[in-house]
Amino acid sequence: MEEASLARSSSAGAMNTESIVRSYFKDIPVMIEIARCESTFQHTLADGSVITGRVDGADTGVMQINKRYHQKAATAMGLNLEDIYHNMAYARHLYETQGTTPWNASAPCWSKQLAVNI
């Protein structure tokens, strides 16, 4: 019973995270698709811990920002990459300065979806 409860709360959390992401990036639809591909709209696990990448454990949160490369700059901007809103704010900064390049590894997923939605 407890496992089912955790699964439901994780699923509800993902739906809430998706709403947050869709609202925050309503002006940049590609970032919504990137979040879908990078984290399936998850920022935290059922136990409350922030998700990290499967391939690279330094990839953090809903936008999978790599702490190894971006922690110092994010901290200088007053951002905590483990906070969902800060994670998205830093992702917006990356998008505004580098476009979608930081997420090229997941482009096969999000670029196809964008083509379908056009």
PEBEL-V885230 format. One record per residue. N is the residue number from 1. RES is the residue in one letter. PHI is phi in degrees with one decimal (none if undefined). Layout:
[[N & RES & PHI] [N & RES & PHI]]
This chain:
[[1 & M & none] [2 & E & -62.4] [3 & E & -62.0] [4 & A & -63.6] [5 & S & -63.0] [6 & L & -63.5] [7 & A & -63.9] [8 & R & -64.1] [9 & S & -68.4] [10 & S & -66.7] [11 & S & -65.8] [12 & A & -63.7] [13 & G & -62.0] [14 & A & -65.3] [15 & M & -65.8] [16 & N & -65.1] [17 & T & -62.4] [18 & E & -59.9] [19 & S & -60.9] [20 & I & -62.2] [21 & V & -63.5] [22 & R & -61.4] [23 & S & -69.2] [24 & Y & -64.2] [25 & F & -105.8] [26 & K & -59.0] [27 & D & -87.8] [28 & I & -134.9] [29 & P & -54.1] [30 & V & -61.2] [31 & M & -70.0] [32 & I & -65.5] [33 & E & -65.9] [34 & I & -62.6] [35 & A & -61.2] [36 & R & -59.7] [37 & C & -74.6] [38 & E & -73.5] [39 & S & -135.2] [40 & T & 47.8] [41 & F & 58.7] [42 & Q & -110.1] [43 & H & -114.2] [44 & T & -129.0] [45 & L & -88.2] [46 & A & -56.2] [47 & D & -83.7] [48 & G & 93.1] [49 & S & -75.4] [50 & V & -75.1] [51 & I & -68.3] [52 & T & -128.3] [53 & G & -66.3] [54 & R & -76.2] [55 & V & -82.1] [56 & D & -128.7] [57 & G & -62.5] [58 & A & -81.7] [59 & D & -71.3] [60 & T & -128.9] [61 & G & 75.3] [62 & V & -58.9] [63 & M & -98.6] [64 & Q & 51.3] [65 & I & -75.2] [66 & N & -81.3] [67 & K & -63.6] [68 & R & -58.8] [69 & Y & -95.3] [70 & H & -119.1] [71 & Q & -58.2] [72 & K & -61.4] [73 & A & -66.4] [74 & A & -62.8] [75 & T & -63.0] [76 & A & -62.4] [77 & M & -86.9] [78 & G & 78.6] [79 & L & -109.0] [80 & N & -108.8] [81 & L & -63.1] [82 & E & -86.3] [83 & D & -87.9] [84 & I & -57.8] [85 & Y & -71.1] [86 & H & -69.1] [87 & N & -59.8] [88 & M & -71.4] [89 & A & -63.5] [90 & Y & -69.0] [91 & A & -61.8] [92 & R & -63.1] [93 & H & -59.0] [94 & L & -60.3] [95 & Y & -61.2] [96 & E & -67.7] [97 & T & -101.5] [98 & Q & -131.5] [99 & G & 67.1] [100 & T & -89.7] [101 & T & -50.5] [102 & P & -61.1] [103 & W & -112.6] [104 & N & -58.2] [105 & A & -60.9] [106 & S & -99.9] [107 & A & -55.1] [108 & P & -56.9] [109 & C & -83.1] [110 & W & -77.9] [111 & S & -70.4] [112 & K & -66.0] [113 & Q & -63.8] [114 & L & -63.7] [115 & A & -62.5] [116 & V & -68.6] [117 & N & -79.7] [118 & I & -75.3]]
